[in-house]
């Protein structure tokens, strides 16, 4: 099978609706796709309904924003039940992002950029949790920048004029919250960007002992040598190795659906854990 376990819809920071994403996954020849929007499972029902007409399996998931040693890291959760303490964590993340948005807009205004919260809301899907990608899209719509990448490089990355931090779940707590919700916890693109500085091999070994289930090995932020090292580490620690696109529609280049894939064996191992824990397949 062709299995892609990390994608984003317009419910978070992708550009496709959940139904459009599933249709695109079918066209890309995928048999299984996981919808893993940031800090929400709000698009899963729509995606799964769409999948019934297209002969493709949609695994419900999310990408939880976590923190380790003051650095942002991301944790994929598959098959979680919503009516658990996980929902409390998601509510706290959403509420803090809502409080952050006026601060980001004010910071950009102070730097000379004319933008309002309403401009950000106008480019986001109704009900979406507003974040930096939506601000970037608003800056594009206003003609301030040419694309999302320029928006982040000039205005929104850490240290840029429009950056404002927000609450993140402590990583160990995130693992426990996902597995406690019946889900499977997989560390996303661990050695991509700044997370590599804190997620050392020893740290990952410790997380595996304390409940982490898997490690995203094949990802566009990991070069060939990194993938070899991470795969060996996953095997050593008994972690499930996965691969995925981190698809965002047109919101992120070079992340086409199916550009990295998860093996059948890894997917079966994930499903078995979800069933064992009483999660949602």
N, C-alpha and C positions, 0 to 999 in steps of 0.2 A: 504493500500500500504506500501511497504518498501522503505523508502526515506532516503538517505544519502547525506547531503548537504555540505560536506567539504572534498575534495580530491585533490591530487596533481599528476601531470604527469611530464614527463621528460622535459617539456617545462620550468618548474621551478626546483624543487628539488626532484621530485619523480623519480622512476626508470622505470615506464611504459610509453610508448608512449600514447597519448590521446586515440587512437583506442584500444590499449591493455588494458587501464584502463576501457574503456566501456565494453569490452568483459569480463573482470574480474568481473565487477559489475553485468553483466547479469548472470554469473555463480554463483555469490553470492546470487542470487535471488532478486536483487534490481529492483524496478520499476522505480525509479527516482534517478539520481545521479547528483550532481553539481560539475563541474570542477572549482576549485578555486585556480589556480596557483598563486604564489606570484608575485604581481605587474605586471601581464600580463594576457590578454585574448587570447594570441596567439594560444592556443591549442583548443579553443572552436569549431571552424569550423570543425576540423578533428574529434573531439569527437562526434559532432552532426551528421556528415555524417555517422560515424560508427554506431551510435544508430539507424539509419533508418533500418538497416538490422537485428537488434537484438531485436526490440520491447521494448526498454527502453528509457525513457525520459531523456535527458541531459539538465540541466539548466545551462546556461552560467554564469560564475561568476569570481571572483578573490579574493585574500586575500591581502589587502592593508597594507603595513608596515607603521604604525603610531607611534606617540610618545605622551605621556602624562607625564608631570612633569619629563622630562628627562629619562623616562623609555619606552622601546619599547612595544607597544601593537599592536594587529592585528584586522583588521576590514574586515569582509566578505561583499562583495557586489554582489548582485544577479540581473541579468537582465539589466545590464547597457548598454547604448548606447556608442559606442566607439568614435564617432565623437563629443566629448564634452570636456570641460576643464579637465575631468578625464584623457584623453589621455595625456595632458600636464604634469599632475602629474606623470603619469606612465613613461613618457619620462625622466623626471627629476630624478626619482628613478633609472631608468636603466642607465642613463649617469653617475650618481654618483657611482653606483656599478662598472661600467667599470673603472672609475678613481681609485677606491679602490683596484682593483685586483692586479696591480703591487706593490702597497704598502704592501699588505698582503704577497705577494711572497717575497718581499725584507725583511720584518720582519722575515719571516721563514728562509730565507737565513742567516740573521744575527744571528739567534738562532742555526745555524748549520744544517738546513734541506736543502738538495739539491732538489729544485723544481723550475720550471719555469712556466710562464703563459701558455706556449704551453702544458704543462702537464695537466693543469686545463682544457684547451679548448678540449683536447683529450678525456676527460671523459664526456663532456657535449653534449647535443643535439645541432646541428647547430642552431644558432639563440637564444639559451637560454641565459637569463641574468645570468652571472656568480655570484655565491655567495659562502658563506662558505661551504654549502653541497658539492659543486663541488670541492672545495679545499680538503675537507675531502676525497672525492672519489679518487682524485689524490694521496693523501697520502697513501691510501689503495693500489692503483695500483702500487705505487713506493715501497711498502713494509715497509713504515715508521711506520704504525699502522695496526692493525688487522681489524678495522671496523670504521664506522663513529663515533660511540660513543666515542671510544678511541681518535679519531682525535679531537673531540670537547673538551673532558676532558683534554687532554694534551696540545693542540696547539691552538684551535680556539675559545673557550668560552671567555667571557669578563674577562680580566685580564690575559689571556694566551698569549704566545709570538707572535702568529700570528693574534691576534684580531685587527681589524681596524674598527672603526665606519663608518657609512654612513648616508646620508640624510634620514629623516623619515617625513612623513606628519603629521602636528599637528592634533590631534585626532578630534577635533571639525570641522576642515577644511575637514578632510577625510569624516566625516559623510555627510557634506553639499555637497561635491563633488560627492559622490556616489548617493545620493538622487537627486541631480541636473542633473545627467546623466540618470534619469529614473529608477534608481535601488533601492534596498532595503538594508539598512545597518544593519548588525548584528555583535555585539561585539563577537569576537572569544575567547574561553577559557580564560575568563576574570580573573578567580581566579586560573590560572595555572602559575607556575614559578613566575618571579619577578613582573608581572603585578598586582598580587593581592595586592601588597604593596601600589599601587596608585589608583587602580580602586575600591574604597570603595563603599559601598551601596549608600552613598550620592552623590558621583561622578556619579554613574550609573543613579541615579534618575535625576540628572541635565542633563545628556546626553539625557535621554528619553524626557525631556521637550523640549530640543533644536533640536530634530529631529531623534535620534536613533530609529530604528524600532524593533530590536530584540536582544536577548541574547542567546548565545550558552550555554545551560545548561548541556546537557548530552555529556560529552567529557571525554576522558581517563585521562586527568589531573585533573578532578574533582572527589573527593571521594563522597560517598553516602550522607554524611551530607552536603557537599558543594552543591550538586545538589538540595537537598531539600530547602536550603536557597535561591539559585539562582532562583529556580522555583517560590518560593513565592515572591521574589523581582520582577521578570518579571510580574507576575500577578498583583502585586500592581501598577506597573508603566505602565501597558498596553503594555508591550513589547512582541513580539512574541517569545516563547521559542522554541529552536531548539536542535537537537541532531545529531551527526555525528562522523565519524571515524577519520578524519584527516589523511586519508590514503596516504602513500608515497611509496607504493610498498615495496621493500626490504630495502628502505632507512630509515624506522622507524619501530621498532618492537612493537607488541601489539596494533596495530591500523588497524586491519583487516576491510575490507569493511563490513559495516552493523553492526559493533560492538555497535554502538549507532545509533538511528534512530530519524527522525523528524515525528511528527504526521501528519496525513492527514489534520487536521484543521489548523495547522501552515503553511503547504505548501500552502493550499488554500488562507490563509491570505497573504502570500508572493506574490503569483500570482496576487491577486486582487490589491495589491499596485503597482506592476510592470505595470499592465494594466492601472491603474489610472494615473500613471506618464508618460506613453508613452515609457516605457522600452521595453526590448526584452524578450519574453517568449520562 
